[in-house]
Amino acid sequence: MTEAGRGRVRILWTTTARACLRALPTKVRRGLLEKADELYECDDPRRVHKPLVGPLAGCYRITYGRYRAVYTVEEGAMKGGKSEVVVTIIFIAAGIRRERSRDDVYRVAKKIVELGLIEIDDEGEAGGN
């Protein structure tokens, strides 16, 4: 986060990510959600999980077995001029890692970014439509 210390953390799931999550087995869904909830307590959500490269640079992954949840992080100040930092974690997709499959979670996340539903800029910040 910033040098000013921990700020407020918000975790958002896109509609697509929620639908992907609902389609997963219950145990996997619980595991991914528990790991996502840990992001509330961390010092910097960009340093907890592995950063992705290539077209998903600026995104990070949570791993639960062969399953992944892909997220990005936005940082900004609170509305109303307060100095507290608000970190927004936006989950883009969740699913199984299955290389060369059209259902591969990274392929789904890449398509979402390519369609402009979530925009990742050069600094790794996201903006949703």
A tleap script that builds the chain and sets N, CA, C and O, in Angstrom:
source leaprc.protein.ff14SB
mol = sequence {
  NMET THR GLU ALA GLY ARG GLY ARG VAL ARG
  ILE LEU TRP THR THR THR ALA ARG ALA CYS
  LEU ARG ALA LEU PRO THR LYS VAL ARG ARG
  GLY LEU LEU GLU LYS ALA ASP GLU LEU TYR
  GLU CYS ASP ASP PRO ARG ARG VAL HIE LYS
  PRO LEU VAL GLY PRO LEU ALA GLY CYS TYR
  ARG ILE THR TYR GLY ARG TYR ARG ALA VAL
  TYR THR VAL GLU GLU GLY ALA MET LYS GLY
  GLY LYS SER GLU VAL VAL VAL THR ILE ILE
  PHE ILE ALA ALA GLY ILE ARG ARG GLU ARG
  SER ARG ASP ASP VAL TYR ARG VAL ALA LYS
  LYS ILE VAL GLU LEU GLY LEU ILE GLU ILE
  ASP ASP GLU GLY GLU ALA GLY GLY CASN
}
set mol.1.N position { 0.831 -1.168 0.000 }
set mol.1.CA position { 0.000 0.000 0.000 }
set mol.1.C position { 0.880 1.236 0.000 }
set mol.1.O position { 1.943 1.234 -0.620 }
set mol.2.N position { 0.476 2.251 0.655 }
set mol.2.CA position { 1.259 3.476 0.674 }
set mol.2.C position { 2.017 3.585 1.978 }
set mol.2.O position { 1.808 2.810 2.911 }
set mol.3.N position { 2.910 4.572 2.023 }
set mol.3.CA position { 3.688 4.779 3.238 }
set mol.3.C position { 2.827 5.290 4.386 }
set mol.3.O position { 3.222 5.200 5.549 }
set mol.4.N position { 1.657 5.823 4.067 }
set mol.4.CA position { 0.782 6.357 5.106 }
set mol.4.C position { 0.170 5.262 5.971 }
set mol.4.O position { -0.494 5.555 6.965 }
set mol.5.N position { 0.383 4.034 5.606 }
set mol.5.CA position { -0.146 2.924 6.402 }
set mol.5.C position { -1.314 2.246 5.713 }
set mol.5.O position { -1.670 2.568 4.580 }
set mol.6.N position { -1.887 1.321 6.413 }
set mol.6.CA position { -2.999 0.560 5.858 }
set mol.6.C position { -4.205 1.444 5.658 }
set mol.6.O position { -4.485 2.339 6.455 }
set mol.7.N position { -4.898 1.183 4.603 }
set mol.7.CA position { -6.120 1.919 4.327 }
set mol.7.C position { -7.295 0.974 4.377 }
set mol.7.O position { -7.200 -0.139 4.894 }
set mol.8.N position { -8.375 1.422 3.846 }
set mol.8.CA position { -9.579 0.613 3.775 }
set mol.8.C position { -9.493 -0.282 2.547 }
set mol.8.O position { -9.059 0.164 1.485 }
set mol.9.N position { -9.899 -1.528 2.682 }
set mol.9.CA position { -9.860 -2.489 1.582 }
set mol.9.C position { -11.281 -2.863 1.202 }
set mol.9.O position { -12.105 -3.180 2.059 }
set mol.10.N position { -11.557 -2.823 -0.103 }
set mol.10.CA position { -12.842 -3.282 -0.632 }
set mol.10.C position { -12.543 -4.410 -1.606 }
set mol.10.O position { -11.605 -4.318 -2.398 }
set mol.11.N position { -13.329 -5.466 -1.553 }
set mol.11.CA position { -13.197 -6.571 -2.500 }
set mol.11.C position { -14.477 -6.643 -3.315 }
set mol.11.O position { -15.574 -6.779 -2.774 }
set mol.12.N position { -14.313 -6.548 -4.621 }
set mol.12.CA position { -15.443 -6.610 -5.542 }
set mol.12.C position { -15.270 -7.800 -6.482 }
set mol.12.O position { -14.153 -8.125 -6.883 }
set mol.13.N position { -16.355 -8.431 -6.823 }
set mol.13.CA position { -16.353 -9.531 -7.792 }
set mol.13.C position { -17.174 -9.076 -8.988 }
set mol.13.O position { -18.322 -8.660 -8.836 }
set mol.14.N position { -16.586 -9.155 -10.179 }
set mol.14.CA position { -17.362 -8.820 -11.372 }
set mol.14.C position { -18.480 -9.843 -11.519 }
set mol.14.O position { -18.438 -10.911 -10.908 }
set mol.15.N position { -19.468 -9.517 -12.324 }
set mol.15.CA position { -20.572 -10.443 -12.577 }
set mol.15.C position { -20.044 -11.752 -13.138 }
set mol.15.O position { -20.494 -12.830 -12.749 }
set mol.16.N position { -19.093 -11.657 -14.050 }
set mol.16.CA position { -18.500 -12.857 -14.648 }
set mol.16.C position { -17.781 -13.687 -13.607 }
set mol.16.O position { -17.927 -14.909 -13.578 }
set mol.17.N position { -17.001 -13.034 -12.745 }
set mol.17.CA position { -16.263 -13.762 -11.707 }
set mol.17.C position { -17.223 -14.460 -10.750 }
set mol.17.O position { -16.976 -15.592 -10.334 }
set mol.18.N position { -18.328 -13.782 -10.397 }
set mol.18.CA position { -19.326 -14.410 -9.515 }
set mol.18.C position { -19.945 -15.639 -10.176 }
set mol.18.O position { -20.139 -16.666 -9.526 }
set mol.19.N position { -20.253 -15.531 -11.459 }
set mol.19.CA position { -20.843 -16.666 -12.181 }
set mol.19.C position { -19.849 -17.823 -12.255 }
set mol.19.O position { -20.222 -18.981 -12.068 }
set mol.20.N position { -18.599 -17.511 -12.527 }
set mol.20.CA position { -17.559 -18.547 -12.569 }
set mol.20.C position { -17.430 -19.219 -11.210 }
set mol.20.O position { -17.320 -20.442 -11.123 }
set mol.21.N position { -17.444 -18.424 -10.158 }
set mol.21.CA position { -17.311 -18.940 -8.799 }
set mol.21.C position { -18.460 -19.871 -8.446 }
set mol.21.O position { -18.249 -20.930 -7.855 }
set mol.22.N position { -19.680 -19.475 -8.808 }
set mol.22.CA position { -20.859 -20.321 -8.515 }
set mol.22.C position { -20.784 -21.671 -9.215 }
set mol.22.O position { -21.339 -22.653 -8.722 }
set mol.23.N position { -20.107 -21.733 -10.353 }
set mol.23.CA position { -20.016 -22.975 -11.119 }
set mol.23.C position { -18.969 -23.944 -10.553 }
set mol.23.O position { -18.901 -25.097 -10.980 }
set mol.24.N position { -18.170 -23.491 -9.613 }
set mol.24.CA position { -17.107 -24.332 -9.051 }
set mol.24.C position { -17.655 -25.246 -7.959 }
set mol.24.O position { -18.690 -24.958 -7.359 }
set mol.25.N position { -16.943 -26.365 -7.704 }
set mol.25.CA position { -17.338 -27.220 -6.577 }
set mol.25.C position { -17.312 -26.430 -5.269 }
set mol.25.O position { -16.497 -25.522 -5.107 }
set mol.26.N position { -18.189 -26.768 -4.351 }
set mol.26.CA position { -18.341 -26.044 -3.088 }
set mol.26.C position { -17.024 -25.907 -2.333 }
set mol.26.O position { -16.702 -24.822 -1.849 }
set mol.27.N position { -16.264 -26.984 -2.225 }
set mol.27.CA position { -14.998 -26.954 -1.489 }
set mol.27.C position { -14.023 -25.965 -2.128 }
set mol.27.O position { -13.346 -25.214 -1.425 }
set mol.28.N position { -13.954 -25.964 -3.431 }
set mol.28.CA position { -13.055 -25.054 -4.149 }
set mol.28.C position { -13.519 -23.612 -3.959 }
set mol.28.O position { -12.713 -22.722 -3.686 }
set mol.29.N position { -14.820 -23.394 -4.105 }
set mol.29.CA position { -15.387 -22.048 -3.933 }
set mol.29.C position { -15.042 -21.510 -2.544 }
set mol.29.O position { -14.615 -20.364 -2.408 }
set mol.30.N position { -15.227 -22.342 -1.512 }
set mol.30.CA position { -14.906 -21.929 -0.144 }
set mol.30.C position { -13.426 -21.599 0.005 }
set mol.30.O position { -13.059 -20.602 0.627 }
set mol.31.N position { -12.582 -22.448 -0.575 }
set mol.31.CA position { -11.136 -22.235 -0.495 }
set mol.31.C position { -10.705 -20.929 -1.140 }
set mol.31.O position { -9.902 -20.190 -0.570 }
set mol.32.N position { -11.229 -20.639 -2.320 }
set mol.32.CA position { -10.894 -19.387 -3.002 }
set mol.32.C position { -11.420 -18.173 -2.238 }
set mol.32.O position { -10.737 -17.155 -2.132 }
set mol.33.N position { -12.631 -18.289 -1.710 }
set mol.33.CA position { -13.212 -17.174 -0.947 }
set mol.33.C position { -12.432 -16.912 0.342 }
set mol.33.O position { -12.236 -15.756 0.719 }
set mol.34.N position { -11.986 -17.972 1.021 }
set mol.34.CA position { -11.188 -17.800 2.237 }
set mol.34.C position { -9.884 -17.075 1.924 }
set mol.34.O position { -9.466 -16.183 2.661 }
set mol.35.N position { -9.238 -17.471 0.811 }
set mol.35.CA position { -7.990 -16.805 0.430 }
set mol.35.C position { -8.250 -15.367 0.011 }
set mol.35.O position { -7.431 -14.487 0.275 }
set mol.36.N position { -9.376 -15.119 -0.637 }
set mol.36.CA position { -9.732 -13.750 -1.025 }
set mol.36.C position { -9.960 -12.900 0.223 }
set mol.36.O position { -9.540 -11.743 0.266 }
set mol.37.N position { -10.614 -13.457 1.229 }
set mol.37.CA position { -10.879 -12.721 2.461 }
set mol.37.C position { -9.591 -12.359 3.204 }
set mol.37.O position { -9.559 -11.373 3.941 }
set mol.38.N position { -8.528 -13.149 3.015 }
set mol.38.CA position { -7.248 -12.841 3.645 }
set mol.38.C position { -6.678 -11.519 3.132 }
set mol.38.O position { -5.848 -10.905 3.801 }
set mol.39.N position { -7.114 -11.079 1.959 }
set mol.39.CA position { -6.621 -9.829 1.385 }
set mol.39.C position { -7.042 -8.620 2.224 }
set mol.39.O position { -6.403 -7.569 2.161 }
set mol.40.N position { -8.121 -8.766 3.012 }
set mol.40.CA position { -8.543 -7.688 3.899 }
set mol.40.C position { -7.468 -7.371 4.937 }
set mol.40.O position { -7.307 -6.217 5.334 }
set mol.41.N position { -6.739 -8.389 5.374 }
set mol.41.CA position { -5.803 -8.246 6.487 }
set mol.41.C position { -4.356 -8.009 6.065 }
set mol.41.O position { -3.511 -7.745 6.921 }
set mol.42.N position { -4.050 -8.095 4.785 }
set mol.42.CA position { -2.652 -8.001 4.357 }
set mol.42.C position { -2.209 -6.542 4.253 }
set mol.42.O position { -3.036 -5.635 4.166 }
set mol.43.N position { -0.909 -6.333 4.262 }
set mol.43.CA position { -0.356 -4.983 4.138 }
set mol.43.C position { -0.474 -4.479 2.700 }
set mol.43.O position { -0.770 -3.303 2.485 }
set mol.44.N position { -0.249 -5.343 1.719 }
set mol.44.CA position { -0.323 -4.944 0.314 }
set mol.44.C position { -0.815 -6.130 -0.513 }
set mol.44.O position { -0.088 -7.111 -0.662 }
set mol.45.N position { -2.038 -6.061 -1.054 }
set mol.45.CA position { -2.579 -7.187 -1.814 }
set mol.45.C position { -1.818 -7.493 -3.098 }
set mol.45.O position { -2.043 -8.530 -3.722 }
set mol.46.N position { -0.917 -6.596 -3.494 }
set mol.46.CA position { -0.101 -6.846 -4.685 }
set mol.46.C position { 1.096 -7.729 -4.367 }
set mol.46.O position { 1.760 -8.224 -5.278 }
set mol.47.N position { 1.377 -7.931 -3.098 }
set mol.47.CA position { 2.559 -8.724 -2.722 }
set mol.47.C position { 2.205 -10.077 -2.123 }
set mol.47.O position { 3.097 -10.851 -1.777 }
set mol.48.N position { 0.926 -10.369 -1.998 }
set mol.48.CA position { 0.499 -11.603 -1.348 }
set mol.48.C position { 0.498 -12.781 -2.325 }
set mol.48.O position { 0.946 -13.879 -1.994 }
set mol.49.N position { -0.009 -12.534 -3.520 }
set mol.49.CA position { -0.147 -13.607 -4.507 }
set mol.49.C position { 0.688 -13.300 -5.739 }
set mol.49.O position { 1.148 -12.174 -5.927 }
set mol.50.N position { 0.876 -14.305 -6.570 }
set mol.50.CA position { 1.752 -14.200 -7.721 }
set mol.50.C position { 1.210 -13.234 -8.778 }
set mol.50.O position { 0.045 -13.323 -9.166 }
set mol.51.N position { 2.070 -12.301 -9.246 }
set mol.51.CA position { 1.648 -11.422 -10.339 }
set mol.51.C position { 1.668 -12.191 -11.659 }
set mol.51.O position { 2.499 -13.077 -11.859 }
set mol.52.N position { 0.754 -11.846 -12.545 }
set mol.52.CA position { 0.678 -12.496 -13.849 }
set mol.52.C position { 1.480 -11.693 -14.869 }
set mol.52.O position { 1.795 -10.526 -14.637 }
set mol.53.N position { 1.805 -12.317 -15.991 }
set mol.53.CA position { 2.589 -11.673 -17.040 }
set mol.53.C position { 1.815 -11.713 -18.355 }
set mol.53.O position { 0.720 -12.271 -18.425 }
set mol.54.N position { 2.386 -11.125 -19.378 }
set mol.54.CA position { 1.754 -11.142 -20.699 }
set mol.54.C position { 0.539 -10.242 -20.726 }
set mol.54.O position { 0.544 -9.160 -20.138 }
set mol.55.N position { -0.516 -10.693 -21.416 }
set mol.55.CA position { -1.707 -9.858 -21.543 }
set mol.55.C position { -2.401 -9.583 -20.208 }
set mol.55.O position { -3.213 -8.663 -20.115 }
set mol.56.N position { -2.091 -10.364 -19.181 }
set mol.56.CA position { -2.701 -10.168 -17.861 }
set mol.56.C position { -1.735 -9.523 -16.872 }
set mol.56.O position { -1.938 -9.595 -15.660 }
set mol.57.N position { -0.675 -8.889 -17.398 }
set mol.57.CA position { 0.255 -8.161 -16.526 }
set mol.57.C position { -0.546 -7.089 -15.789 }
set mol.57.O position { -1.380 -6.406 -16.384 }
set mol.58.N position { -0.288 -6.953 -14.509 }
set mol.58.CA position { -1.060 -6.036 -13.681 }
set mol.58.C position { -2.140 -6.755 -12.904 }
set mol.58.O position { -2.799 -6.159 -12.052 }
set mol.59.N position { -2.325 -8.032 -13.189 }
set mol.59.CA position { -3.280 -8.870 -12.460 }
set mol.59.C position { -2.505 -9.838 -11.575 }
set mol.59.O position { -1.305 -10.043 -11.754 }
set mol.60.N position { -3.210 -10.426 -10.624 }
set mol.60.CA position { -2.620 -11.371 -9.680 }
set mol.60.C position { -3.507 -12.587 -9.600 }
set mol.60.O position { -4.661 -12.551 -10.024 }
set mol.61.N position { -2.968 -13.680 -9.050 }
set mol.61.CA position { -3.776 -14.894 -8.951 }
set mol.61.C position { -3.793 -15.439 -7.541 }
set mol.61.O position { -2.819 -15.345 -6.793 }
set mol.62.N position { -4.940 -16.016 -7.204 }
set mol.62.CA position { -5.075 -16.806 -5.985 }
set mol.62.C position { -5.168 -18.245 -6.462 }
set mol.62.O position { -5.885 -18.543 -7.418 }
set mol.63.N position { -4.457 -19.123 -5.808 }
set mol.63.CA position { -4.425 -20.526 -6.210 }
set mol.63.C position { -5.067 -21.403 -5.153 }
set mol.63.O position { -4.818 -21.241 -3.958 }
set mol.64.N position { -5.891 -22.329 -5.600 }
set mol.64.CA position { -6.454 -23.362 -4.733 }
set mol.64.C position { -6.431 -24.649 -5.560 }
set mol.64.O position { -7.330 -24.896 -6.364 }
set mol.65.N position { -5.389 -25.469 -5.352 }
set mol.65.CA position { -5.212 -26.658 -6.192 }
set mol.65.C position { -4.996 -26.221 -7.637 }
set mol.65.O position { -4.116 -25.407 -7.916 }
set mol.66.N position { -5.800 -26.763 -8.559 }
set mol.66.CA position { -5.704 -26.383 -9.970 }
set mol.66.C position { -6.620 -25.213 -10.315 }
set mol.66.O position { -6.724 -24.824 -11.478 }
set mol.67.N position { -7.277 -24.659 -9.316 }
set mol.67.CA position { -8.221 -23.573 -9.537 }
set mol.67.C position { -7.564 -22.229 -9.254 }
set mol.67.O position { -6.666 -22.125 -8.418 }
set mol.68.N position { -8.022 -21.210 -9.957 }
set mol.68.CA position { -7.461 -19.874 -9.819 }
set mol.68.C position { -8.562 -18.836 -9.742 }
set mol.68.O position { -9.647 -19.021 -10.292 }
set mol.69.N position { -8.274 -17.753 -9.060 }
set mol.69.CA position { -9.100 -16.539 -9.107 }
set mol.69.C position { -8.141 -15.428 -9.520 }
set mol.69.O position { -7.085 -15.253 -8.912 }
set mol.70.N position { -8.507 -14.690 -10.540 }
set mol.70.CA position { -7.668 -13.625 -11.083 }
set mol.70.C position { -8.225 -12.286 -10.610 }
set mol.70.O position { -9.418 -12.013 -10.745 }
set mol.71.N position { -7.341 -11.455 -10.052 }
set mol.71.CA position { -7.789 -10.153 -9.559 }
set mol.71.C position { -6.804 -9.055 -9.921 }
set mol.71.O position { -5.659 -9.318 -10.288 }
set mol.72.N position { -7.271 -7.834 -9.812 }
set mol.72.CA position { -6.443 -6.660 -10.011 }
set mol.72.C position { -6.683 -5.711 -8.840 }
set mol.72.O position { -7.662 -5.856 -8.107 }
set mol.73.N position { -5.793 -4.745 -8.669 }
set mol.73.CA position { -5.848 -3.852 -7.512 }
set mol.73.C position { -5.852 -2.402 -7.983 }
set mol.73.O position { -5.048 -2.012 -8.829 }
set mol.74.N position { -6.760 -1.615 -7.430 }
set mol.74.CA position { -6.809 -0.164 -7.645 }
set mol.74.C position { -6.551 0.507 -6.315 }
set mol.74.O position { -6.988 0.016 -5.274 }
set mol.75.N position { -5.849 1.616 -6.337 }
set mol.75.CA position { -5.611 2.366 -5.106 }
set mol.75.C position { -6.028 3.809 -5.333 }
set mol.75.O position { -5.702 4.396 -6.364 }
set mol.76.N position { -6.735 4.374 -4.392 }
set mol.76.CA position { -7.175 5.766 -4.504 }
set mol.76.C position { -7.510 6.332 -3.142 }
set mol.76.O position { -7.554 5.606 -2.150 }
set mol.77.N position { -7.744 7.626 -3.099 }
set mol.77.CA position { -8.091 8.294 -1.840 }
set mol.77.C position { -9.594 8.230 -1.622 }
set mol.77.O position { -10.367 8.062 -2.565 }
set mol.78.N position { -9.992 8.367 -0.371 }
set mol.78.CA position { -11.416 8.362 -0.044 }
set mol.78.C position { -12.076 9.620 -0.582 }
set mol.78.O position { -11.438 10.663 -0.723 }
set mol.79.N position { -13.345 9.507 -0.875 }
set mol.79.CA position { -14.120 10.664 -1.307 }
set mol.79.C position { -14.276 11.618 -0.133 }
set mol.79.O position { -14.246 11.201 1.025 }
set mol.80.N position { -14.441 12.892 -0.437 }
set mol.80.CA position { -14.639 13.876 0.622 }
set mol.80.C position { -13.338 14.456 1.144 }
set mol.80.O position { -13.340 15.168 2.149 }
set mol.81.N position { -12.216 14.163 0.475 }
set mol.81.CA position { -10.953 14.776 0.858 }
set mol.81.C position { -10.222 14.115 2.006 }
set mol.81.O position { -9.174 14.613 2.419 }
set mol.82.N position { -10.730 13.010 2.541 }
set mol.82.CA position { -10.017 12.337 3.626 }
set mol.82.C position { -8.722 11.745 3.067 }
set mol.82.O position { -8.636 11.442 1.878 }
set mol.83.N position { -7.736 11.587 3.913 }
set mol.83.CA position { -6.434 11.109 3.463 }
set mol.83.C position { -6.304 9.591 3.501 }
set mol.83.O position { -5.276 9.054 3.086 }
set mol.84.N position { -7.304 8.901 3.982 }
set mol.84.CA position { -7.238 7.446 4.059 }
set mol.84.C position { -7.217 6.844 2.660 }
set mol.84.O position { -7.929 7.313 1.771 }
set mol.85.N position { -6.421 5.825 2.462 }
set mol.85.CA position { -6.291 5.157 1.178 }
set mol.85.C position { -7.337 4.054 1.083 }
set mol.85.O position { -7.559 3.314 2.041 }
set mol.86.N position { -7.977 3.950 -0.077 }
set mol.86.CA position { -8.930 2.880 -0.330 }
set mol.86.C position { -8.321 1.969 -1.384 }
set mol.86.O position { -8.012 2.413 -2.490 }
set mol.87.N position { -8.151 0.712 -1.048 }
set mol.87.CA position { -7.637 -0.267 -1.990 }
set mol.87.C position { -8.817 -1.111 -2.425 }
set mol.87.O position { -9.489 -1.725 -1.596 }
set mol.88.N position { -9.072 -1.143 -3.729 }
set mol.88.CA position { -10.163 -1.933 -4.276 }
set mol.88.C position { -9.578 -3.116 -5.023 }
set mol.88.O position { -8.783 -2.949 -5.948 }
set mol.89.N position { -9.972 -4.295 -4.623 }
set mol.89.CA position { -9.530 -5.528 -5.269 }
set mol.89.C position { -10.683 -6.006 -6.128 }
set mol.89.O position { -11.774 -6.273 -5.623 }
set mol.90.N position { -10.444 -6.115 -7.426 }
set mol.90.CA position { -11.497 -6.507 -8.356 }
set mol.90.C position { -11.173 -7.886 -8.917 }
set mol.90.O position { -10.176 -8.068 -9.616 }
set mol.91.N position { -12.023 -8.844 -8.602 }
set mol.91.CA position { -11.853 -10.186 -9.145 }
set mol.91.C position { -12.459 -10.225 -10.535 }
set mol.91.O position { -13.610 -9.836 -10.732 }
set mol.92.N position { -11.678 -10.697 -11.496 }
set mol.92.CA position { -12.069 -10.710 -12.900 }
set mol.92.C position { -12.692 -12.047 -13.283 }
set mol.92.O position { -13.717 -12.091 -13.964 }
set mol.93.N position { -12.069 -13.133 -12.841 }
set mol.93.CA position { -12.546 -14.471 -13.209 }
set mol.93.C position { -12.087 -15.485 -12.170 }
set mol.93.O position { -11.152 -15.231 -11.410 }
set mol.94.N position { -12.750 -16.628 -12.144 }
set mol.94.CA position { -12.366 -17.738 -11.272 }
set mol.94.C position { -12.663 -19.025 -12.033 }
set mol.94.O position { -13.677 -19.120 -12.724 }
set mol.95.N position { -11.794 -20.002 -11.910 }
set mol.95.CA position { -12.025 -21.273 -12.598 }
set mol.95.C position { -10.813 -22.167 -12.540 }
set mol.95.O position { -9.860 -21.902 -11.808 }
set mol.96.N position { -10.859 -23.223 -13.316 }
set mol.96.CA position { -9.785 -24.213 -13.309 }
set mol.96.C position { -8.702 -23.834 -14.305 }
set mol.96.O position { -8.976 -23.277 -15.367 }
set mol.97.N position { -7.475 -24.146 -13.941 }
set mol.97.CA position { -6.339 -23.958 -14.833 }
set mol.97.C position { -6.273 -25.209 -15.694 }
set mol.97.O position { -5.907 -26.286 -15.222 }
set mol.98.N position { -6.629 -25.056 -16.949 }
set mol.98.CA position { -6.634 -26.177 -17.883 }
set mol.98.C position { -6.046 -25.669 -19.199 }
set mol.98.O position { -6.765 -25.152 -20.054 }
set mol.99.N position { -4.718 -25.825 -19.349 }
set mol.99.CA position { -4.031 -25.296 -20.534 }
set mol.99.C position { -4.663 -25.796 -21.824 }
set mol.99.O position { -5.136 -26.929 -21.910 }
set mol.100.N position { -4.659 -24.923 -22.824 }
set mol.100.CA position { -5.172 -25.210 -24.172 }
set mol.100.C position { -6.657 -25.541 -24.200 }
set mol.100.O position { -7.140 -26.122 -25.171 }
set mol.101.N position { -7.378 -25.183 -23.161 }
set mol.101.CA position { -8.825 -25.379 -23.131 }
set mol.101.C position { -9.491 -24.015 -23.218 }
set mol.101.O position { -8.983 -23.040 -22.665 }
set mol.102.N position { -10.613 -23.940 -23.901 }
set mol.102.CA position { -11.303 -22.646 -23.999 }
set mol.102.C position { -11.880 -22.227 -22.650 }
set mol.102.O position { -12.238 -21.064 -22.469 }
set mol.103.N position { -11.975 -23.153 -21.705 }
set mol.103.CA position { -12.483 -22.852 -20.367 }
set mol.103.C position { -11.386 -22.498 -19.365 }
set mol.103.O position { -11.674 -22.269 -18.190 }
set mol.104.N position { -10.134 -22.450 -19.818 }
set mol.104.CA position { -9.024 -22.115 -18.935 }
set mol.104.C position { -9.261 -20.741 -18.318 }
set mol.104.O position { -9.595 -19.795 -19.030 }
set mol.105.N position { -9.093 -20.622 -17.015 }
set mol.105.CA position { -9.395 -19.379 -16.300 }
set mol.105.C position { -8.595 -18.198 -16.839 }
set mol.105.O position { -9.110 -17.081 -16.897 }
set mol.106.N position { -7.355 -18.428 -17.231 }
set mol.106.CA position { -6.555 -17.327 -17.760 }
set mol.106.C position { -7.068 -16.896 -19.137 }
set mol.106.O position { -7.031 -15.713 -19.474 }
set mol.107.N position { -7.535 -17.838 -19.910 }
set mol.107.CA position { -8.107 -17.519 -21.219 }
set mol.107.C position { -9.383 -16.681 -21.060 }
set mol.107.O position { -9.607 -15.731 -21.810 }
set mol.108.N position { -10.205 -17.041 -20.085 }
set mol.108.CA position { -11.429 -16.293 -19.801 }
set mol.108.C position { -11.072 -14.875 -19.341 }
set mol.108.O position { -11.658 -13.903 -19.820 }
set mol.109.N position { -10.120 -14.753 -18.419 }
set mol.109.CA position { -9.713 -13.439 -17.917 }
set mol.109.C position { -9.126 -12.585 -19.036 }
set mol.109.O position { -9.410 -11.390 -19.120 }
set mol.110.N position { -8.316 -13.189 -19.889 }
set mol.110.CA position { -7.716 -12.464 -21.006 }
set mol.110.C position { -8.795 -11.926 -21.940 }
set mol.110.O position { -8.712 -10.788 -22.403 }
set mol.111.N position { -9.797 -12.738 -22.210 }
set mol.111.CA position { -10.889 -12.314 -23.092 }
set mol.111.C position { -11.644 -11.134 -22.477 }
set mol.111.O position { -12.013 -10.203 -23.194 }
set mol.112.N position { -11.876 -11.158 -21.179 }
set mol.112.CA position { -12.559 -10.061 -20.491 }
set mol.112.C position { -11.762 -8.767 -20.649 }
set mol.112.O position { -12.332 -7.708 -20.913 }
set mol.113.N position { -10.436 -8.861 -20.483 }
set mol.113.CA position { -9.585 -7.686 -20.632 }
set mol.113.C position { -9.587 -7.218 -22.087 }
set mol.113.O position { -9.691 -6.022 -22.355 }
set mol.114.N position { -9.471 -8.167 -23.033 }
set mol.114.CA position { -9.455 -7.814 -24.455 }
set mol.114.C position { -10.757 -7.154 -24.902 }
set mol.114.O position { -10.736 -6.264 -25.753 }
set mol.115.N position { -11.880 -7.573 -24.344 }
set mol.115.CA position { -13.169 -6.995 -24.701 }
set mol.115.C position { -13.382 -5.613 -24.064 }
set mol.115.O position { -14.361 -4.929 -24.360 }
set mol.116.N position { -12.455 -5.216 -23.189 }
set mol.116.CA position { -12.545 -3.910 -22.552 }
set mol.116.C position { -13.506 -3.855 -21.386 }
set mol.116.O position { -13.861 -2.772 -20.921 }
set mol.117.N position { -13.934 -5.023 -20.903 }
set mol.117.CA position { -14.837 -5.042 -19.754 }
set mol.117.C position { -14.101 -4.639 -18.485 }
set mol.117.O position { -14.689 -4.047 -17.579 }
set mol.118.N position { -12.832 -4.957 -18.422 }
set mol.118.CA position { -11.929 -4.492 -17.370 }
set mol.118.C position { -10.706 -3.987 -18.107 }
set mol.118.O position { -10.120 -4.713 -18.910 }
set mol.119.N position { -10.320 -2.764 -17.845 }
set mol.119.CA position { -9.154 -2.196 -18.505 }
set mol.119.C position { -7.992 -2.203 -17.538 }
set mol.119.O position { -8.128 -1.763 -16.396 }
set mol.120.N position { -6.839 -2.704 -17.987 }
set mol.120.CA position { -5.629 -2.717 -17.185 }
set mol.120.C position { -4.668 -1.733 -17.836 }
set mol.120.O position { -4.295 -1.909 -18.996 }
set mol.121.N position { -4.257 -0.690 -17.098 }
set mol.121.CA position { -3.322 0.263 -17.684 }
set mol.121.C position { -1.886 -0.170 -17.413 }
set mol.121.O position { -1.654 -1.208 -16.793 }
set mol.122.N position { -0.933 0.615 -17.872 }
set mol.122.CA position { 0.480 0.254 -17.767 }
set mol.122.C position { 0.973 0.150 -16.327 }
set mol.122.O position { 1.946 -0.555 -16.061 }
set mol.123.N position { 0.318 0.840 -15.396 }
set mol.123.CA position { 0.709 0.753 -13.991 }
set mol.123.C position { 0.037 -0.401 -13.285 }
set mol.123.O position { 0.261 -0.601 -12.091 }
set mol.124.N position { -0.788 -1.176 -13.993 }
set mol.124.CA position { -1.441 -2.316 -13.383 }
set mol.124.C position { -2.723 -1.970 -12.668 }
set mol.124.O position { -3.254 -2.799 -11.928 }
set mol.125.N position { -3.250 -0.743 -12.869 }
set mol.125.CA position { -4.517 -0.374 -12.231 }
set mol.125.C position { -5.662 -0.704 -13.150 }
set mol.125.O position { -5.522 -0.649 -14.372 }
set mol.126.N position { -6.788 -1.044 -12.574 }
set mol.126.CA position { -7.938 -1.475 -13.353 }
set mol.126.C position { -9.025 -0.424 -13.328 }
set mol.126.O position { -9.142 0.381 -12.404 }
set mol.127.N position { -9.799 -0.469 -14.370 }
set mol.127.CA position { -11.001 0.352 -14.428 }
set mol.127.C position { -12.077 -0.480 -15.086 }
set mol.127.O position { -11.839 -1.069 -16.141 }
set mol.128.N position { -13.233 -0.544 -14.504 }
set mol.128.CA position { -14.311 -1.354 -15.055 }
set mol.128.C position { -15.293 -0.511 -15.818 }
set mol.128.O position { -15.399 0.695 -15.595 }
set mol.129.N position { -16.007 -1.140 -16.714 }
set mol.129.CA position { -17.069 -0.452 -17.447 }
set mol.129.C position { -18.398 -0.712 -16.821 }
set mol.129.O position { -19.415 -0.213 -17.302 }
savepdb mol mol.pdb
quit
